[in-house]
Amino acid sequence: MFGLVVAGPSLGFSPGVARTAMGLLGAELGALLLASYGCEPECTAAADVIGTVARVDLPILAGVFVLALLASQARRRPLPRRERH
């Protein structure tokens, strides 16, 4: 996600894409931070849930976001025409 935030403007993505990527990145880092505070000797139930969100749910959501972004870019760009001889 950080790469999308940094390279997004150079690749021609809208500023909303960079903001969404930064939001997903911040949510994942925040969830990892919160999960680490609840795991002293053993994880509490809340820390276990937040850790699962950070390690499974948010990366899947980020992957879906990137795939949707790639699909929308592929739809926008026309295919090159082949010349007939």
Salt bridges, closest charged atoms under 4 A:
none
